């Protein structure tokens, strides 16, 4: 079964600051040229959850997703890709980064490592489900075709989400 996150179970209370952020993004993208500095300051200063709320609220207010709107403004330059990552939910951005790391000849292992390693079991399950939801491909199968050797083994250990959770009662100085 899907892991239900609390923010998925209830309608979020956006608050005026989220609506204000959406209005500032629209203003930065409207007209001739794009106010890149405003977009960077606005999205870069928000927490992942605030960016999630902005992205969700934007979808309720506009016909296009925030990611598509920003993509139209910047096309495919590096700054545009970065701002698109900031403009979408955290898990979706990471899945897209994984896809980019595996695209073309060779794999960008230095990009995969920080995304996949060190996640909690719950976060790993969310990442794998989000990847499948976005691309209809199993993340493990995609990586199996891209990686080899010790790095492949490391990635698969992480993908198994078998991390022992920290337990204060068990993990003591004596043990």
QUINOR-V525331 format. One record per residue. N is the residue number from 1. RES is the residue in one letter. D_FIRST is the distance of its C-alpha to the first C-alpha in Angstrom with 2 decimals. Layout:
N:RES:D_FIRST
N:RES:D_FIRST
//
This chain:
1:X:0.00
2:X:3.76
3:X:6.45
4:X:8.81
5:X:12.32
6:X:15.21
7:X:17.06
8:X:14.45
9:X:14.74
10:X:18.51
11:X:21.09
12:X:22.76
13:X:26.42
14:X:27.92
15:X:31.38
16:X:34.58
17:X:34.19
18:X:31.18
19:X:33.17
20:X:36.17
21:X:34.34
22:X:33.29
23:X:36.94
24:X:38.25
25:X:36.03
26:X:37.28
27:X:40.83
28:X:40.48
29:X:39.35
30:X:41.80
31:X:45.28
32:X:46.88
33:X:45.16
34:X:42.25
35:X:42.64
36:X:40.74
37:X:41.76
38:X:40.28
39:X:36.90
40:X:36.89
41:X:38.02
42:X:35.69
43:X:32.40
44:X:33.40
45:X:34.16
46:X:30.81
47:X:27.90
48:X:24.60
49:X:23.33
50:X:26.58
51:X:26.27
52:X:22.77
53:X:24.44
54:X:27.37
55:X:25.31
56:X:23.36
57:X:26.66
58:X:28.49
59:X:26.17
60:X:27.00
61:X:30.70
62:X:31.30
63:X:30.69
64:X:29.79
65:X:27.19
66:X:28.77
67:X:28.11
68:X:29.96
69:X:32.77
70:X:33.37
71:X:33.13
72:X:35.90
73:X:38.04
74:X:37.88
75:X:37.14
76:X:36.13
77:X:38.19
78:X:36.77
79:X:37.09
80:X:35.31
81:X:32.36
82:X:32.22
83:X:32.38
84:X:29.67
85:X:27.38
86:X:28.39
87:X:27.76
88:X:24.07
89:X:20.96
90:X:21.11
91:X:18.04
92:X:19.33
93:X:22.79
94:X:21.80
95:X:20.10
96:X:23.31
97:X:25.40
98:X:23.75
99:X:24.49
100:X:28.03
101:X:28.53
102:X:27.82
103:X:29.86
104:X:33.27
105:X:35.29
106:X:34.26
107:X:31.35
108:X:31.69
109:X:30.50
110:X:31.76
111:X:29.26
112:X:26.27
113:X:27.17
114:X:26.72
115:X:23.46
116:X:21.69
117:X:23.56
118:X:23.34
119:X:19.82
120:X:17.92
121:X:14.87
122:X:12.71
123:X:14.85
124:X:14.59
125:X:10.82
126:X:11.46
127:X:14.45
128:X:13.02
129:X:10.37
130:X:13.30
131:X:15.66
132:X:13.88
133:X:13.58
134:X:17.26
135:X:18.80
136:X:16.72
137:X:17.56
138:X:15.98
139:X:17.52
140:X:18.57
141:X:20.40
142:X:22.09
143:X:23.31
144:X:24.42
145:X:26.80
146:X:28.10
147:X:28.70
148:X:30.80
149:X:32.34
150:X:31.58
151:X:29.73
152:X:27.29
153:X:26.75
154:X:26.26
155:X:23.62
156:X:21.69
157:X:21.99
158:X:20.51
159:X:17.64
160:X:16.64
161:X:15.78
162:X:17.74
163:X:19.83
164:X:21.32
165:X:20.78
166:X:24.15
167:X:25.26
168:X:28.65
169:X:29.62
170:X:29.15
171:X:30.16
172:X:33.75
173:X:37.03
174:X:37.98
175:X:35.04
//
